[in-house]
Amino acid sequence: MRIQLMVLDRDPDVTGLAGRPVRLLWRDPRGRVRSWVPQLFARRADGTALLADCPSHPDAGSERARGAAQAVAQACTDIGWTYRRLPPLDHVPAANLKWLAGHRHPATPAAWA
């Protein structure tokens, strides 16, 4: 999730970010109340929005998580937002992004220049 947050933070079209922004509640076909909290929210400059989950690997997720992803995707479609499961970045781009993010920290010597 942290890496995906850094990816979104570097996107010039993203104007706002939040972690665990909402809890969605719905009833499944059997009438049971279900809920899910997407991991990330991003607001884009054009006013659109993205709710996202960040699984640890592309095939991760229980039956509950897959059902929740479908429900969240439908809710987002209904209100004009987008829902995505953001796959993990490959090791090298993730390492590069972490290194670059470190230069934003005031304790980093590169930031002192």
RACOR-V538348 format. One record per pair of residues at least 24 apart in sequence whose ideal C-beta (glycine too) atoms are under 6 Angstrom apart, sorted by the first residue. I is the first residue (numbers start at 1). J is the second residue. Records with the same first field share a line. If there is no record, write none. Layout:
I=J ; J
This chain:
1=39 ; 54
3=89 ; 94
4=54 ; 86
6=97 ; 101
8=42
13=44 ; 45
14=42 ; 44
15=43 ; 45
16=43
17=42
24=72 ; 75
26=71
36=68 ; 72
38=72
49=81
50=82
51=76 ; 83
52=84 ; 86
53=85
54=86
55=85
58=87
